[in-house]
Amino acid sequence: MVWLLRQCKKCGIYTLNTDKCPKCSGPVIIPHPAKFSMDDKYRKYRIIMKRTAEKASSGN
């Protein structure tokens, strides 16, 4: 049931609608993080993307 819950990106309310927010018609996202696994084969790529995003946001 927890994966059915969505959050509006505009107003922040939670809903069960999968396409748009019933209050402001904004886009909805899944607010839960992905499951953690030590055997994650894509971990290396996520770390690289995180580091490049941090460098881009810091202005270097």
TIRO-2110 file (N, C-alpha, C; in Angstrom, 1 decimal):
// TIRO-2110
0.8, -1.2, 0.0, N, 1, A
0.0, 0.0, 0.0, CA, 1, A
0.9, 1.3, 0.0, C, 1, A
2.1, 1.2, 0.6, N, 2, A
2.9, 2.4, 0.7, CA, 2, A
3.3, 2.9, -0.7, C, 2, A
3.5, 2.0, -1.7, N, 3, A
3.9, 2.4, -3.0, CA, 3, A
2.8, 3.0, -3.8, C, 3, A
1.5, 3.0, -3.4, N, 4, A
0.4, 3.6, -4.0, CA, 4, A
0.4, 5.1, -3.7, C, 4, A
1.0, 5.5, -2.7, N, 5, A
1.0, 6.9, -2.3, CA, 5, A
1.8, 7.8, -3.2, C, 5, A
1.3, 8.9, -3.6, N, 6, A
2.0, 9.9, -4.4, CA, 6, A
2.0, 11.3, -3.8, C, 6, A
2.9, 12.1, -4.1, N, 7, A
3.0, 13.5, -3.6, CA, 7, A
3.1, 14.5, -4.7, C, 7, A
2.3, 15.5, -4.6, N, 8, A
2.3, 16.6, -5.6, CA, 8, A
3.6, 17.4, -5.6, C, 8, A
4.2, 17.7, -6.7, N, 9, A
5.4, 18.4, -6.8, CA, 9, A
5.1, 19.9, -6.5, C, 9, A
4.0, 20.4, -6.9, N, 10, A
3.6, 21.8, -6.7, CA, 10, A
3.2, 22.2, -5.3, C, 10, A
2.2, 21.5, -4.8, N, 11, A
1.6, 21.9, -3.5, CA, 11, A
2.0, 21.0, -2.3, C, 11, A
2.6, 19.8, -2.6, N, 12, A
3.1, 18.9, -1.6, CA, 12, A
2.1, 18.0, -0.9, C, 12, A
0.8, 18.0, -1.3, N, 13, A
-0.1, 17.2, -0.6, CA, 13, A
0.0, 15.7, -1.2, C, 13, A
-0.4, 14.8, -0.4, N, 14, A
-0.3, 13.4, -0.7, CA, 14, A
-1.7, 12.9, -1.3, C, 14, A
-1.6, 12.0, -2.3, N, 15, A
-2.8, 11.5, -2.9, CA, 15, A
-2.6, 10.1, -3.4, C, 15, A
-3.6, 9.4, -3.8, N, 16, A
-3.6, 8.1, -4.4, CA, 16, A
-3.7, 8.2, -5.9, C, 16, A
-4.0, 9.4, -6.5, N, 17, A
-4.0, 9.5, -7.9, CA, 17, A
-2.7, 9.3, -8.5, C, 17, A
-2.6, 8.7, -9.7, N, 18, A
-1.3, 8.4, -10.3, CA, 18, A
-1.0, 9.4, -11.4, C, 18, A
-1.9, 10.2, -11.9, N, 19, A
-1.6, 11.1, -13.0, CA, 19, A
-1.4, 12.5, -12.6, C, 19, A
-2.3, 13.1, -11.8, N, 20, A
-2.2, 14.5, -11.4, CA, 20, A
-2.8, 14.7, -10.0, C, 20, A
-2.4, 15.9, -9.5, N, 21, A
-2.9, 16.3, -8.1, CA, 21, A
-4.4, 16.7, -8.2, C, 21, A
-5.3, 16.2, -7.3, N, 22, A
-6.7, 16.6, -7.4, CA, 22, A
-6.9, 18.1, -6.9, C, 22, A
-6.0, 18.6, -6.2, N, 23, A
-6.1, 20.0, -5.7, CA, 23, A
-5.7, 21.1, -6.7, C, 23, A
-4.5, 20.9, -7.3, N, 24, A
-3.9, 21.9, -8.1, CA, 24, A
-3.6, 21.4, -9.5, C, 24, A
-3.9, 20.2, -9.8, N, 25, A
-3.6, 19.5, -11.1, CA, 25, A
-2.1, 19.5, -11.5, C, 25, A
-1.3, 19.5, -10.5, N, 26, A
0.2, 19.5, -10.7, CA, 26, A
0.6, 18.0, -10.9, C, 26, A
1.9, 17.8, -11.3, N, 27, A
2.4, 16.4, -11.5, CA, 27, A
2.7, 15.8, -10.1, C, 27, A
2.5, 14.5, -10.1, N, 28, A
2.7, 13.7, -8.8, CA, 28, A
4.0, 12.8, -9.0, C, 28, A
4.7, 12.6, -7.9, N, 29, A
5.8, 11.7, -7.9, CA, 29, A
5.7, 10.7, -6.7, C, 29, A
6.5, 9.7, -6.8, N, 30, A
6.6, 8.7, -5.7, CA, 30, A
7.6, 9.3, -4.7, C, 30, A
7.1, 9.6, -3.4, N, 31, A
8.0, 10.3, -2.5, CA, 31, A
9.0, 9.3, -1.7, C, 31, A
8.9, 8.1, -2.0, N, 32, A
9.7, 7.1, -1.2, CA, 32, A
11.1, 6.8, -1.9, C, 32, A
12.2, 6.7, -1.2, N, 33, A
13.4, 6.3, -1.8, CA, 33, A
13.5, 4.9, -2.3, C, 33, A
14.4, 4.6, -3.2, N, 34, A
14.5, 3.2, -3.6, CA, 34, A
15.0, 2.3, -2.5, C, 34, A
14.8, 1.0, -2.6, N, 35, A
15.3, 0.1, -1.7, CA, 35, A
16.8, 0.0, -1.7, C, 35, A
17.4, -0.2, -0.5, N, 36, A
18.9, -0.3, -0.4, CA, 36, A
19.3, -1.7, -0.6, C, 36, A
20.4, -1.9, -1.3, N, 37, A
20.9, -3.3, -1.5, CA, 37, A
22.4, -3.2, -1.6, C, 37, A
23.2, -4.0, -0.9, N, 38, A
24.6, -4.0, -1.0, CA, 38, A
25.0, -4.6, -2.3, C, 38, A
24.2, -5.4, -2.9, N, 39, A
24.5, -6.1, -4.2, CA, 39, A
24.0, -5.3, -5.4, C, 39, A
23.8, -4.0, -5.2, N, 40, A
23.3, -3.1, -6.3, CA, 40, A
24.3, -2.9, -7.4, C, 40, A
24.0, -3.4, -8.6, N, 41, A
24.9, -3.3, -9.7, CA, 41, A
25.0, -1.9, -10.3, C, 41, A
24.1, -1.0, -10.0, N, 42, A
24.1, 0.4, -10.5, CA, 42, A
24.6, 1.4, -9.5, C, 42, A
25.1, 0.9, -8.3, N, 43, A
25.5, 1.8, -7.3, CA, 43, A
26.7, 2.7, -7.8, C, 43, A
27.6, 2.2, -8.5, N, 44, A
28.7, 3.0, -9.0, CA, 44, A
28.2, 4.2, -9.9, C, 44, A
27.2, 3.9, -10.7, N, 45, A
26.7, 5.0, -11.6, CA, 45, A
26.0, 6.1, -10.8, C, 45, A
25.2, 5.7, -9.8, N, 46, A
24.5, 6.6, -8.9, CA, 46, A
25.5, 7.5, -8.2, C, 46, A
26.6, 6.9, -7.7, N, 47, A
27.6, 7.7, -7.0, CA, 47, A
28.2, 8.7, -7.9, C, 47, A
28.6, 8.3, -9.1, N, 48, A
29.2, 9.2, -10.1, CA, 48, A
28.2, 10.4, -10.4, C, 48, A
26.9, 10.1, -10.6, N, 49, A
25.9, 11.1, -10.9, CA, 49, A
25.7, 12.0, -9.7, C, 49, A
25.8, 11.5, -8.5, N, 50, A
25.6, 12.4, -7.3, CA, 50, A
26.8, 13.3, -7.2, C, 50, A
28.0, 12.8, -7.4, N, 51, A
29.2, 13.7, -7.3, CA, 51, A
29.2, 14.8, -8.4, C, 51, A
28.8, 14.4, -9.6, N, 52, A
28.8, 15.4, -10.7, CA, 52, A
27.7, 16.5, -10.4, C, 52, A
26.6, 16.0, -9.9, N, 53, A
25.5, 17.0, -9.5, CA, 53, A
26.0, 17.9, -8.4, C, 53, A
26.7, 17.4, -7.4, N, 54, A
27.2, 18.3, -6.4, CA, 54, A
28.3, 19.3, -6.9, C, 54, A
29.1, 18.8, -7.8, N, 55, A
30.1, 19.7, -8.4, CA, 55, A
29.4, 20.8, -9.2, C, 55, A
28.4, 20.5, -10.0, N, 56, A
27.6, 21.4, -10.8, CA, 56, A
26.9, 22.5, -9.9, C, 56, A
26.4, 22.0, -8.8, N, 57, A
25.6, 22.9, -7.9, CA, 57, A
26.5, 23.8, -7.1, C, 57, A
27.8, 23.4, -6.9, N, 58, A
28.7, 24.2, -6.1, CA, 58, A
29.4, 25.3, -7.0, C, 58, A
29.3, 25.1, -8.3, N, 59, A
29.8, 26.2, -9.2, CA, 59, A
31.3, 25.9, -9.6, C, 59, A
31.8, 24.7, -9.4, N, 60, A
33.2, 24.4, -9.8, CA, 60, A
33.2, 23.7, -11.2, C, 60, A
END
